[in-house]
Amino acid sequence: MSLLNVVNVSHNFGGRQILKNANFRLLKGEHVGIVGANGEGKSTFINIILGKELPSEGKIEWAKHLDIGYLDQYSTLTKGKTIREFLKEAFNHMFELEEQIYKNYDEMNDCSDTRMQELMNEIGEMQSTLEQSGFYSIDAKIEEIANGLGLNAIGLDKDVTELSGGERAKVLLTKVLLQNPGILILDEPTNYLDENHINWLRNYLNEFENAFILVSHDIAFLNSVINVVYHIDNGVFTRYSGNYNQFVTAYEMKKRQADAAYEAQQREIKQMEDFIARNKARVATRGMANSRQKKLDKMERLDKGRVLIKPSFVFKEGRPSGKVLFRGENLVLGYDRALTKPFDIEIVKGEHLVIKGINGVGKSTLIKTLLGIIKPFNGIV
């Protein structure tokens, strides 16, 4: 069963054609990864299928009565609302159904026998829907997914407007997963997730029975959860079955074949042009030269594959530093409140360090404090 059909979609932006007669389909239960170089149109495509942008040409066809869940990093969070209250909004449709049940009971206080039976039937159907949807275990479901993505460490009673950027992203992702939609659309979901939470999300998506579309630069994560790849190159979508590693193998083979075909055609063109140049002036061979020219004119020219320009970096070199690069004494990290207990730190020239810890504990704050971007809550650097 096809959940989404994208037919001959083209889209231009700033004089450049981002999508060119792109075709895409999503079948029930497929786990699709969209891959391609930066700027090729992955996020633009997501915006188009969600109706946030209109394509220049083509059509988008969704299956009817399909619940779509989208991880929108720019959602507005209301001040005064706790994380738990925000997450419960994922079940608003169930609460509305519960409210209708209460209204039916109220109406039963004064109605005819016929209407009474109708109301009882409606209540039974709505009650069955709530039970099948797990309405009476919502709190346990919230706890399960919130814990998997590390929200319990933050505290579900915390105001959503007091969250850091990473914490906010986790809350939005948790809400989308709680909705359990018929199709899930995730754009860089592992941003702000640490290793344990990425592993949890990997297991969740592998067990997810419905379809999803995933855009991610985390190749290892992408490879472990998808079974279909759509590669976007020069505005055109190509579908591959299998995970990311299988796509790379198939794509490289296809590219080698295309390069070989292009080189073979170029050799053929050169030989024909050389023959025409040598024989078009001679009466005896002019007919053969004209015949070759007609063949050359009708030939469908193959395009040479694009070579992406690789970035290069040049860094200014400062004066040589001393042995100790950074030293913090009785250092406390924080903003309007302390994030850490006092600690000492010394970083010596030549050391290679990694700073690890769950989101929100102060890793980025430590870097900014050492660099003098922000002042320490206490202590000296």
N, C-alpha and C positions, 0 to 999 in steps of 0.2 A: 504494500500500500504506500503510495507516494504522499508524503506530508507536505512537501514543498517542491514546486517546479519553477525554475527560473529559465526563461526562454529568450534567447537573443538579446540580452540586456547590454546596452552600451551606455557609457557615462563619460562626460568630458568635464575637466576641471582646469581652469586657468589656461585654456588653449591646448591642453594635453589630454589625449584619450586614455582614461584610466582603465575602463572596461570596454572590450570590443567583441560584440556578439557572444557574450558569455552565457553558457548554459550550465545549469546545476540542478540536481535533484537530490532530495533527501527521502530515504525510505524508512519505514517503521523499524525502530531498533538500531539503526545505523549510528555509529560513533565516528563522526567526520572531523578530520583536521584540515584546516585551510592553511597552506604554506606558500611562501614566496618571499622575495626580497623586500626590504623596507621600501615603502612608497609604491608598491605594485597594486594596492587597492583592496587589501584584506579588510581593513576597518570600514572603508567606503562601501564595500559589498555588504557588510553586516548592517550598516545604516540604511542601505537601500532595501534589504529584505524586511527590515523592521518598519519601513515607511518613514524614516527620519529624513531621507533624501529621495528625490524623484530621479529615476533614470532618464537619460536622453531618449532612449528607445527600449523596446522590449516589454515583457510583462512578468509579473510575479504572481504566482497562484499558490495560496495556502489551502490546506484541507479545512473543511468546515468544522466548527466547534472544537478548535485546537487550542489548548492552553499553552502559551509561550512564556517561558521564564528567561529573563535577560539580566545579566550582571551589569548594571549601570553604575559605574564608579562615581557618577556625578549626581546621584540621587540626593534630594534634600532631606536632611534629618531635623526633626522638630525639637527645639529646646524644651526641656522639662519632661521629655519622654525617656523612659529607661530602655536599656537594650532589650529586656524581656518583653516590654510592651511593644516595641518596634517589631520584634520577631513574631509576635502573635498576629501582626497584621497579615502575615502570609496565609492565615486561615480565616480572613475576613468573610469569605464566601460561606464558610461553615457557620460562623457566628450569625450571619444573616439568615441562614436556614434555621438555626435554633430559634431565632427571634420570631420567624414565621410560625414555628410550632407553637410558641406561646400565644401568638395572635389567634391561631386556630382554636386553642383551648379556651381563650376568652370568648370567642364567637359561639362556642358550644353552650355557653350559659343561657343563650336565648336564641334558639333556632329550631326549625322543623326537624322531624325525624329523618326526612330525606337528606336535608343539608347536614345533619349530624353524621350520617353514614359517609357522606362525601368528605367531611372534615376528618373523620377517623381514618379513611383510606389515605388521604394526603399526609396525615401525621405519620402513618405507618411507613409510607414511601420515604418521607424525609428522614425519619428515624433510622431507617435501613441505610440510607445514603451516608448519614453521619457515622454510623457504626463501621461501615465498610471503608470509610475514609480515615478512620483512626481518630475521630474527633475527641473521644474520651481519653485519649492518651497523648494529647497535644503537649502537655508539660514535659512528659518523659521524652518525647521526640525532640523538643527544643533543647533539653539538657544533653541529649545524645549528640546532636550535630554541633551544638555550641561547644561542647567539651572536645569534640574531634578537631575543631578549628581553633581551640585555645581561648575561647571567650570566657570560660568559667574562671580562668586565672585573672581576667580583668574584673569580673563581677557583673552579673546580669542586671543588677540594680543600679548600675552607673548610668548617668545622663549621657545620651548619645552625642550631645554637642561637646562633651569633654574628652572625646576620644582623639587619639593621634591619627595620622593618615593611615597607618598600617592597621590599627584597630578598627577604624571605620570601614576599610575594605573588607576585613573579616566579617563584620556584622552584615554588610550588604550581601556577601557571598552566602552566609548562613541563611539569610532570609530567602534567597533564590532557591537554595537546595530544599528548604522546608516546604516550598510551594509544590515540589514534586511535579513539575509541569510535563505535558506531553512531549514538549521539545525544549531543550535547554540550550541557550546560546551564551558561551563563555569567551570573553575577550581578555586574555592574559590573567587567568584566575589565580596563578601562583605568585603573582606580585604580592609582596608583604607577608608571604607564608614562609615559615622556617621549615627545616627538613622533616620534622615529625608531622607537621600539619599537611605538607605536600604528600607524604606517604598516606596519610588518612584520606585525603581527597582522591588520590590515585585509586585506592581500594573502593571508595564510594562510587567513582565513575565506572570502574570495571564491573560493578554489580548493578549499575543503573540500567533498568530494563527499557526505558524509553530512549528516544533519539537525542543526540546532542551535536552541536557544531562548536568546535574549539579552535581558537586562534591563540597560539602560544610560541614564545621564543625559547621556552624550556624544552629542548629537543628530547631529552631523556624522558621527561614527563609525557610529552606528546606521544612519543613512540609507544609508551606503555599502556595507553588508554584508548587508542583509535583503531578502527578496522577499515577505514576508507580515507584516502587522501585526495583533496582537490588542490592541484598545483596551479597557481596563477602566474603567468609569465607573459609579459607584453600585452596584458589586457585579456588574455584568453585562458579559460579554465580547462584543465585536463584531469580526468578522473583516473585514479589508480586504486586497485583493491589491495588491502593489507595495511600494515603499520608503516611508520616513517622509514625504517630501514629498508623495507621491501620497496617502498617508493623510490628511494635513492638508487637502489640497484636497477630498477626498471627505467628510471629517468636517465641514468648515465648510459645505459645500453641504447636507449632511444636517441640520445644526443650523439653518441658515436656513429650510429647509423645515419642520422641526419647530416652530420659533418662529412661522412664518407660520400653520401649521395650528392652533397653540394660540391665537393671537390671533384667528383667524377663528372658532374655536369659542367663545371668550369673548364675541365680539360677538353670535354667534347665541344664546348662553345669556342674555345681557343683554336682547336683543330679545324672547325668549320669556318671560322673567320679567316684563318690562314689560307685554307683552300679557296675561299671566295676571292680573297685579295690576289691570289696568284693566277686564278683562272677566268675572272670575269672579263678581262680584256682580250682573251684569245677566242677567236671565232669557233674553234673546234670544241672548246670546253665551256663556252659561255652558258649553254643550256644547263649543264650540271651545276655551274656556279649559281645560276638563278634559282635552281631547284633547292640547293642548300640554303640560299638566302630566305626562301619562303618557309622552309622548315625551321630556320633559326628565328624568324619573326613570330612564328606560331608557338614556339617553345615556351612552356610555363616555367619561368625562372624561380629557382629555389632561393630562399633567403638564407643568408649566413646567420647562424645563431649569435645572439648578442653576447658580448663580453662585458660583464658588469665592472665598472671602475672600482678598484679597491681603494679604500681610504688610506691615506698616509699621514703620519703625525710627526711634528717636529716640536720638541720641547726646549724652552730656554733653560740653560744651565746656570744656576746660581753659584755663589762662592761656596767652597767646601765648608761643610759644617764641622762642629766639634764632635767629640765622641758621643756625648749625650744629646739626643735630639729633643726629647721631651722629658720633663720631670714634674710630677704632681705630688704635692705634699698635703696630707689631710684633706684630700680632694672630695667634695660632695657634688654630684651632678644634680641638676634640677632647673626648674623655671620658677613658678610661683610656689612650688613645694619641692622638697628633696626627693630625688629618685633613688639615691643610694646612701649607704652608710659611708663614713669617712674611709678613704683608702689611699695608699701611696702607689705611684706607678712610675717606672723609668723605662724609656725606650732608647736603646743604644744603636748607634750607627751599624748598619749591616744586618740587623735582625729582620726576619720576615715573620710578621705576626698575623693571626686571625682573631677577630673578636666575635664570639658566638654568644647566643642567648635568644630567648623568645622575643617576639615583637613587643615593643613598648617598655623594655627594661632599661634602655638608655644607650644603645650602641652608637647610633648616629649622634646623640647628645655628647658622648665622650669625644668623638672625632671633632665636633664643632667646638667643644670646650678646649681641647688641646690646640686647635688652630686659632683660638681667640675670636671665633665668630660669635660665640656667646660667652658670658662671664660664668665662672663656676658659682654654684649656689653657696659654696663655702670652700675654704682652702685656697692654695695658689698653684699656678702652672708656670 
